[in-house]
Amino acid sequence: MKRKGILIILDGLGDRPVKELDGKTPLEYAKTPNMDKLAKIGILGQQDPIAPGKPAGSDTAHLAIFGYDPYQTYRGRGFFEALGVGLDLDEDDLAFRVNFATIENGIITDRRAGRISTEEAHELAKAIQENVKIPVEFIFVGATGHRAVLVLKGMAKGYKVGENDPHEAGKPPHRFEYADEDSKKVAEILEEFVQKAHEVLEKHPINKKRRKEGKPVANYLLIRGAGTYPNIPMKFTEEWKVKAAAVVATALVKGVARAIGFEVYTPEGATGEYNTDPMAKAKKVVELLNDYDFVFLHFKPTDAAGHDNNPMKKVEMIEKADEMIGYIIDNIDLENTVIAITGDHSTPCEVKNHSGDPVPLLIAGGGVRADYTESFGERECMRGGIGRVRGKYIVPMMMDLMGRTEKFGA
């Protein structure tokens, strides 16, 4: 029997016990009637996106969960970011992820420029594209929120270049390091680009207005994550012989989905930020399930709350995600659908970054052998029937329940 599949990734879902949440994790503390309902009729477990104790980036984690060995496939984050904003690149292009940041007297005071809006970032990116001149052709575009993408055309050989991001406020930006002559040339171009962009940003009306309002100005660029064309041996859609769609707002994850063959949709109101419209995503998933075999839904704000060390905000975002999931399960035939819910990694509030903690995993729907768990949370997942597995096994488990796998052997 063939079924359809929905994979929901709540970014940065996993966490650790939080004192102000009565020693519970945000997922355990949140009111999640819909995920708890699925837990009761499904099966729980834990998954390590890459390996136990190994913190995973969002890019490598998604690759792993979709069945790719990130150590063989991954060639830097920047290229996925570029694909995610809709750029069609050549194999000799070099792409970077960029943060709009705030610099005062040579010190980075805010790595995200007060989390400027997507609209502001796009306007600033346009000004840089139109006014900065460097020795090579480049593309500079805004992504989601404070993020942007830089592409240096024809410079892929210089991928062994470092970054200027100090990764914490209160420090000066780094110089771009390099490993060979090609990357030295790229480093020199980047130094020139950053300085000229800084001059454009300082004079921009958006920043003059932000400074007047007492907000952090977006007057500097932090550039990192040099990336070239990923080594994708076979598209996800070809390997599993399915028609697949992704509902995503975040550029990086859009890029991963595009790279492995998904058709990507971003419904109006889906921002990837705290103000995202979860119901717009839920409705799009239900709509797409009519035409696609496999639908992937990504929800970003849970991760942002972990990075911001805001446990109550993470609780709030998990509860929003639960409402989103509730709409989906109320509007699909669950007997003919397999639904998996997990995170791409853990982002504990106390760490304010990704950690190597295992991630909660739930699988429910047609054909699933239910265990005896009662709710979706870290400790309940430790009791679940799936046990503890690597992230790369999630999709094969789903595909087997969906009737899409082939027997090995006679």
TORDOGU-924378 format. One record per residue (C-alpha): x, y, z; residue number from 1; residue in one letter. Coordinates in nm, 3 decimals. Layout:
east; north; up; num; residuo
X; Y; Z; NUM; A $
...
***
This chain:
east; north; up; num; residuo
0.000; 0.000; 0.000; 1; M $
0.139; 0.339; -0.100; 2; K $
0.096; 0.631; 0.135; 3; R $
0.202; 0.994; 0.129; 4; K $
0.455; 1.147; 0.367; 5; G $
0.497; 1.470; 0.562; 6; I $
0.827; 1.550; 0.732; 7; L $
0.808; 1.844; 0.975; 8; I $
1.133; 1.989; 1.106; 9; I $
1.097; 2.231; 1.397; 10; L $
1.438; 2.393; 1.378; 11; D $
1.647; 2.367; 1.695; 12; G $
1.366; 2.180; 1.872; 13; L $
1.571; 1.988; 2.129; 14; G $
1.667; 2.154; 2.457; 15; D $
1.780; 2.089; 2.813; 16; R $
1.591; 2.126; 3.143; 17; P $
1.529; 2.493; 3.224; 18; V $
1.505; 2.605; 3.587; 19; K $
1.238; 2.870; 3.524; 20; E $
1.028; 2.608; 3.342; 21; L $
1.012; 2.391; 3.657; 22; D $
1.304; 2.184; 3.536; 23; G $
1.130; 2.092; 3.211; 24; K $
1.246; 2.154; 2.858; 25; T $
1.050; 2.405; 2.646; 26; P $
0.893; 2.115; 2.453; 27; L $
0.789; 1.942; 2.776; 28; E $
0.656; 2.267; 2.926; 29; Y $
0.460; 2.380; 2.621; 30; A $
0.095; 2.290; 2.570; 31; K $
0.104; 2.067; 2.264; 32; T $
-0.225; 1.874; 2.240; 33; P $
-0.181; 1.792; 1.873; 34; N $
0.173; 1.656; 1.895; 35; M $
0.072; 1.469; 2.212; 36; D $
-0.219; 1.317; 2.020; 37; K $
0.022; 1.194; 1.754; 38; L $
0.257; 1.061; 2.025; 39; A $
-0.024; 0.849; 2.170; 40; K $
-0.108; 0.690; 1.836; 41; I $
0.248; 0.683; 1.706; 42; G $
0.599; 0.595; 1.810; 43; I $
0.873; 0.811; 1.964; 44; L $
1.249; 0.809; 1.979; 45; G $
1.561; 1.022; 1.961; 46; Q $
1.780; 1.099; 1.664; 47; Q $
2.133; 1.227; 1.627; 48; D $
2.148; 1.424; 1.301; 49; P $
2.513; 1.340; 1.241; 50; I $
2.650; 1.149; 1.541; 51; A $
2.602; 1.142; 1.920; 52; P $
2.757; 1.447; 2.081; 53; G $
2.833; 1.615; 1.747; 54; K $
2.670; 1.959; 1.711; 55; P $
2.529; 1.991; 1.360; 56; A $
2.483; 2.298; 1.147; 57; G $
2.141; 2.348; 0.996; 58; S $
2.283; 2.276; 0.652; 59; D $
2.468; 1.955; 0.737; 60; T $
2.183; 1.837; 0.961; 61; A $
1.924; 1.873; 0.686; 62; H $
2.152; 1.697; 0.439; 63; L $
2.195; 1.410; 0.685; 64; A $
1.824; 1.382; 0.760; 65; I $
1.750; 1.366; 0.388; 66; F $
1.995; 1.076; 0.361; 67; G $
2.316; 1.240; 0.239; 68; Y $
2.655; 1.198; 0.401; 69; D $
2.743; 1.559; 0.486; 70; P $
3.112; 1.475; 0.504; 71; Y $
3.098; 1.382; 0.133; 72; Q $
2.828; 1.622; 0.012; 73; T $
2.887; 1.946; 0.199; 74; Y $
3.105; 2.212; 0.036; 75; R $
3.012; 2.514; 0.243; 76; G $
2.694; 2.688; 0.349; 77; R $
2.711; 2.988; 0.119; 78; G $
2.607; 2.800; -0.191; 79; F $
2.287; 2.672; -0.026; 80; F $
2.206; 3.024; 0.087; 81; E $
2.244; 3.143; -0.271; 82; A $
2.022; 2.868; -0.410; 83; L $
1.773; 2.951; -0.137; 84; G $
1.727; 3.311; -0.249; 85; V $
1.656; 3.187; -0.600; 86; G $
1.993; 3.232; -0.767; 87; L $
2.096; 2.985; -1.037; 88; D $
2.471; 2.948; -1.007; 89; L $
2.752; 2.793; -1.206; 90; D $
2.999; 2.538; -1.072; 91; E $
3.279; 2.796; -1.078; 92; D $
3.092; 3.046; -0.859; 93; D $
3.182; 3.109; -0.496; 94; L $
2.902; 3.201; -0.254; 95; A $
2.897; 3.335; 0.102; 96; F $
2.640; 3.387; 0.375; 97; R $
2.635; 3.739; 0.511; 98; V $
2.500; 3.915; 0.821; 99; N $
2.414; 4.280; 0.830; 100; F $
2.581; 4.390; 1.155; 101; A $
2.652; 4.698; 1.363; 102; T $
3.005; 4.833; 1.403; 103; I $
3.098; 5.126; 1.629; 104; E $
3.457; 5.253; 1.660; 105; N $
3.592; 4.937; 1.500; 106; G $
3.402; 4.700; 1.733; 107; I $
3.110; 4.479; 1.637; 108; I $
2.833; 4.574; 1.880; 109; T $
2.551; 4.366; 1.728; 110; D $
2.605; 4.074; 1.489; 111; R $
2.246; 4.096; 1.363; 112; R $
2.198; 4.473; 1.352; 113; A $
1.907; 4.454; 1.594; 114; G $
1.751; 4.182; 1.375; 115; R $
1.659; 4.429; 1.104; 116; I $
1.358; 4.341; 0.892; 117; S $
1.374; 4.150; 0.567; 118; T $
1.243; 4.457; 0.383; 119; E $
1.521; 4.678; 0.523; 120; E $
1.786; 4.419; 0.440; 121; A $
1.667; 4.389; 0.082; 122; H $
1.674; 4.766; 0.035; 123; E $
2.027; 4.790; 0.178; 124; L $
2.143; 4.499; -0.038; 125; A $
2.009; 4.673; -0.347; 126; K $
2.208; 4.987; -0.259; 127; A $
2.527; 4.783; -0.224; 128; I $
2.469; 4.602; -0.554; 129; Q $
2.419; 4.932; -0.735; 130; E $
2.696; 5.137; -0.574; 131; N $
2.988; 4.909; -0.489; 132; V $
3.250; 4.838; -0.754; 133; K $
3.511; 4.561; -0.716; 134; I $
3.743; 4.384; -0.966; 135; P $
3.508; 4.086; -1.025; 136; V $
3.142; 4.044; -1.112; 137; E $
2.933; 3.987; -0.801; 138; F $
2.575; 3.936; -0.687; 139; I $
2.461; 4.069; -0.350; 140; F $
2.101; 4.012; -0.239; 141; V $
1.907; 4.018; 0.087; 142; G $
1.778; 3.690; 0.229; 143; A $
1.565; 3.652; 0.544; 144; T $
1.584; 3.912; 0.821; 145; G $
1.939; 4.031; 0.885; 146; H $
2.085; 3.780; 0.640; 147; R $
2.214; 3.827; 0.287; 148; A $
2.405; 3.638; 0.019; 149; V $
2.719; 3.730; -0.173; 150; L $
2.830; 3.551; -0.490; 151; V $
3.167; 3.609; -0.656; 152; L $
3.135; 3.492; -1.014; 153; K $
3.405; 3.256; -1.138; 154; G $
3.600; 3.251; -0.809; 155; M $
3.533; 2.894; -0.686; 156; A $
3.904; 2.808; -0.679; 157; K $
3.945; 3.056; -0.394; 158; G $
3.707; 2.872; -0.161; 159; Y $
3.977; 2.822; 0.105; 160; K $
3.914; 3.167; 0.245; 161; V $
3.827; 3.254; 0.603; 162; G $
3.570; 3.492; 0.748; 163; E $
3.560; 3.829; 0.919; 164; N $
3.291; 3.731; 1.173; 165; D $
3.421; 3.724; 1.534; 166; P $
3.101; 3.534; 1.630; 167; H $
3.038; 3.749; 1.935; 168; E $
2.977; 4.114; 2.004; 169; A $
3.242; 4.330; 2.167; 170; G $
3.521; 4.225; 1.932; 171; K $
3.664; 4.374; 1.612; 172; P $
3.601; 4.195; 1.282; 173; P $
3.864; 3.946; 1.173; 174; H $
4.084; 3.984; 0.870; 175; R $
4.004; 3.732; 0.598; 176; F $
4.258; 3.450; 0.619; 177; E $
4.355; 3.239; 0.318; 178; Y $
4.529; 2.911; 0.239; 179; A $
4.667; 2.959; -0.114; 180; D $
4.709; 3.215; -0.391; 181; E $
4.353; 3.173; -0.522; 182; D $
4.200; 3.227; -0.179; 183; S $
4.441; 3.517; -0.114; 184; K $
4.292; 3.691; -0.416; 185; K $
3.941; 3.627; -0.282; 186; V $
4.043; 3.757; 0.063; 187; A $
4.169; 4.081; -0.091; 188; E $
3.846; 4.122; -0.289; 189; I $
3.638; 4.063; 0.023; 190; L $
3.833; 4.321; 0.226; 191; E $
3.770; 4.576; -0.047; 192; E $
3.404; 4.480; -0.077; 193; F $
3.338; 4.508; 0.297; 194; V $
3.500; 4.851; 0.320; 195; Q $
3.310; 4.991; 0.021; 196; K $
2.983; 4.840; 0.144; 197; A $
3.042; 5.000; 0.485; 198; H $
3.068; 5.342; 0.319; 199; E $
2.741; 5.287; 0.132; 200; V $
2.560; 5.160; 0.442; 201; L $
2.671; 5.449; 0.664; 202; E $
2.508; 5.700; 0.430; 203; K $
2.188; 5.506; 0.362; 204; H $
1.856; 5.666; 0.472; 205; P $
1.748; 5.345; 0.646; 206; I $
2.047; 5.363; 0.879; 207; N $
2.010; 5.735; 0.935; 208; K $
1.652; 5.668; 1.043; 209; K $
1.752; 5.373; 1.264; 210; R $
2.022; 5.577; 1.435; 211; R $
1.777; 5.860; 1.500; 212; K $
1.533; 5.609; 1.655; 213; E $
1.806; 5.462; 1.877; 214; G $
1.810; 5.129; 1.694; 215; K $
2.128; 4.939; 1.599; 216; P $
2.234; 5.043; 1.251; 217; V $
2.308; 4.791; 0.977; 218; A $
2.637; 4.950; 0.876; 219; N $
2.870; 4.651; 0.837; 220; Y $
2.883; 4.311; 0.667; 221; L $
3.001; 3.993; 0.837; 222; L $
3.090; 3.740; 0.567; 223; I $
3.140; 3.369; 0.624; 224; R $
3.053; 3.020; 0.503; 225; G $
3.237; 3.014; 0.170; 226; A $
3.066; 2.751; -0.042; 227; G $
3.089; 2.594; -0.386; 228; T $
2.861; 2.357; -0.575; 229; Y $
2.759; 2.068; -0.344; 230; P $
2.839; 1.708; -0.433; 231; N $
2.487; 1.568; -0.471; 232; I $
2.524; 1.219; -0.627; 233; P $
2.150; 1.169; -0.680; 234; M $
1.847; 1.386; -0.620; 235; K $
1.618; 1.283; -0.334; 236; F $
1.331; 1.271; -0.581; 237; T $
1.522; 1.035; -0.810; 238; E $
1.642; 0.805; -0.534; 239; E $
1.297; 0.756; -0.382; 240; W $
1.099; 0.801; -0.705; 241; K $
0.865; 1.054; -0.546; 242; V $
0.735; 1.396; -0.637; 243; K $
0.848; 1.617; -0.347; 244; A $
0.766; 1.970; -0.230; 245; A $
0.904; 2.188; 0.048; 246; A $
0.727; 2.463; 0.243; 247; V $
1.012; 2.681; 0.367; 248; V $
1.083; 3.048; 0.437; 249; A $
1.452; 3.037; 0.539; 250; T $
1.699; 3.079; 0.252; 251; A $
1.947; 2.817; 0.372; 252; L $
1.689; 2.540; 0.398; 253; V $
1.530; 2.646; 0.070; 254; K $
1.871; 2.601; -0.087; 255; G $
1.917; 2.251; 0.054; 256; V $
1.570; 2.155; -0.068; 257; A $
1.634; 2.294; -0.416; 258; R $
1.971; 2.118; -0.437; 259; A $
1.819; 1.774; -0.376; 260; I $
1.525; 1.812; -0.612; 261; G $
1.235; 1.954; -0.410; 262; F $
1.000; 2.214; -0.554; 263; E $
1.004; 2.496; -0.300; 264; V $
0.708; 2.706; -0.187; 265; Y $
0.698; 3.006; 0.049; 266; T $
0.339; 3.110; 0.123; 267; P $
0.259; 3.474; 0.191; 268; E $
0.316; 3.550; 0.559; 269; G $
0.584; 3.284; 0.609; 270; A $
0.894; 3.477; 0.716; 271; T $
1.117; 3.239; 0.909; 272; G $
1.108; 3.487; 1.198; 273; E $
0.901; 3.514; 1.519; 274; Y $
0.629; 3.691; 1.322; 275; N $
0.585; 3.406; 1.074; 276; T $
0.235; 3.284; 0.988; 277; D $
0.229; 2.914; 1.080; 278; P $
-0.123; 2.862; 0.947; 279; M $
-0.020; 2.982; 0.601; 280; A $
0.237; 2.703; 0.601; 281; K $
-0.012; 2.448; 0.733; 282; A $
-0.265; 2.530; 0.462; 283; K $
0.004; 2.507; 0.195; 284; K $
0.109; 2.162; 0.316; 285; V $
-0.248; 2.033; 0.297; 286; V $
-0.287; 2.183; -0.050; 287; E $
0.039; 2.037; -0.180; 288; L $
-0.037; 1.691; -0.046; 289; L $
-0.297; 1.658; -0.321; 290; N $
-0.029; 1.677; -0.591; 291; D $
0.290; 1.555; -0.421; 292; Y $
0.397; 1.226; -0.263; 293; D $
0.625; 1.380; -0.002; 294; F $
0.596; 1.724; 0.159; 295; V $
0.864; 1.876; 0.382; 296; F $
0.770; 2.158; 0.621; 297; L $
1.034; 2.368; 0.795; 298; H $
0.960; 2.591; 1.097; 299; F $
1.245; 2.823; 1.202; 300; K $
1.144; 3.034; 1.510; 301; P $
1.200; 2.755; 1.764; 302; T $
1.569; 2.776; 1.680; 303; D $
1.582; 3.156; 1.705; 304; A $
1.442; 3.142; 2.060; 305; A $
1.713; 2.897; 2.163; 306; G $
1.982; 3.123; 2.019; 307; H $
1.827; 3.416; 2.204; 308; D $
1.827; 3.223; 2.535; 309; N $
1.454; 3.289; 2.568; 310; N $
1.285; 2.975; 2.706; 311; P $
0.937; 3.128; 2.722; 312; M $
0.962; 3.248; 2.363; 313; K $
1.064; 2.896; 2.263; 314; K $
0.759; 2.762; 2.448; 315; V $
0.544; 3.013; 2.261; 316; E $
0.691; 2.912; 1.924; 317; M $
0.644; 2.541; 1.998; 318; I $
0.280; 2.607; 2.082; 319; E $
0.241; 2.796; 1.753; 320; K $
0.394; 2.500; 1.574; 321; A $
0.150; 2.268; 1.750; 322; D $
-0.145; 2.471; 1.622; 323; E $
0.004; 2.445; 1.274; 324; M $
0.036; 2.070; 1.309; 325; I $
-0.319; 2.049; 1.442; 326; G $
-0.454; 2.207; 1.125; 327; Y $
-0.259; 1.962; 0.912; 328; I $
-0.374; 1.646; 1.090; 329; I $
-0.735; 1.771; 1.095; 330; D $
-0.730; 1.812; 0.718; 331; N $
-0.553; 1.500; 0.591; 332; I $
-0.628; 1.130; 0.587; 333; D $
-0.387; 1.015; 0.857; 334; L $
-0.441; 0.647; 0.775; 335; E $
-0.303; 0.710; 0.427; 336; N $
-0.027; 0.945; 0.542; 337; T $
0.295; 0.902; 0.738; 338; V $
0.395; 1.207; 0.940; 339; I $
0.731; 1.254; 1.112; 340; A $
0.815; 1.544; 1.346; 341; I $
1.165; 1.622; 1.468; 342; T $
1.428; 1.897; 1.472; 343; G $
1.740; 1.939; 1.263; 344; D $
1.941; 1.971; 1.586; 345; H $
1.908; 2.079; 1.948; 346; S $
1.951; 2.447; 2.034; 347; T $
1.943; 2.461; 2.416; 348; P $
1.864; 2.802; 2.560; 349; C $
2.152; 2.774; 2.807; 350; E $
2.397; 2.712; 2.521; 351; V $
2.254; 2.975; 2.286; 352; K $
2.385; 2.762; 2.001; 353; N $
2.353; 2.417; 1.849; 354; H $
2.455; 2.128; 2.072; 355; S $
2.520; 1.757; 2.035; 356; G $
2.213; 1.658; 2.239; 357; D $
1.984; 1.408; 2.065; 358; P $
1.667; 1.545; 1.906; 359; V $
1.310; 1.431; 1.983; 360; P $
1.153; 1.223; 1.705; 361; L $
0.789; 1.128; 1.645; 362; L $
0.643; 0.912; 1.367; 363; I $
0.268; 0.856; 1.335; 364; A $
0.009; 0.766; 1.074; 365; G $
-0.082; 0.466; 0.866; 366; G $
0.106; 0.144; 0.937; 367; G $
0.291; 0.277; 1.242; 368; V $
0.338; 0.039; 1.537; 369; R $
0.241; 0.250; 1.838; 370; A $
0.442; 0.237; 2.157; 371; D $
0.322; 0.329; 2.508; 372; Y $
0.431; 0.692; 2.515; 373; T $
0.179; 0.960; 2.610; 374; E $
0.328; 1.296; 2.506; 375; S $
0.596; 1.449; 2.286; 376; F $
0.895; 1.560; 2.493; 377; G $
1.259; 1.479; 2.548; 378; E $
1.208; 1.239; 2.840; 379; R $
0.913; 1.061; 2.681; 380; E $
1.121; 1.019; 2.365; 381; C $
1.383; 0.836; 2.571; 382; M $
1.113; 0.576; 2.647; 383; R $
0.995; 0.547; 2.288; 384; G $
0.997; 0.241; 2.068; 385; G $
1.227; 0.385; 1.801; 386; I $
1.515; 0.410; 2.046; 387; G $
1.808; 0.629; 1.946; 388; R $
1.899; 0.639; 1.578; 389; V $
2.101; 0.847; 1.335; 390; R $
1.914; 1.114; 1.144; 391; G $
1.983; 0.941; 0.813; 392; K $
1.737; 0.664; 0.904; 393; Y $
1.430; 0.890; 0.939; 394; I $
1.344; 0.907; 0.569; 395; V $
1.399; 0.532; 0.505; 396; P $
1.169; 0.452; 0.799; 397; M $
0.908; 0.686; 0.654; 398; M $
0.946; 0.550; 0.302; 399; M $
0.905; 0.193; 0.424; 400; D $
0.577; 0.286; 0.593; 401; L $
0.479; 0.471; 0.275; 402; M $
0.534; 0.156; 0.067; 403; G $
0.820; 0.311; -0.128; 404; R $
1.115; 0.089; -0.039; 405; T $
1.255; -0.213; -0.220; 406; E $
1.363; -0.540; -0.065; 407; K $
1.735; -0.611; -0.039; 408; F $
1.815; -0.967; -0.135; 409; G $
1.603; -1.257; -0.257; 410; A $
***
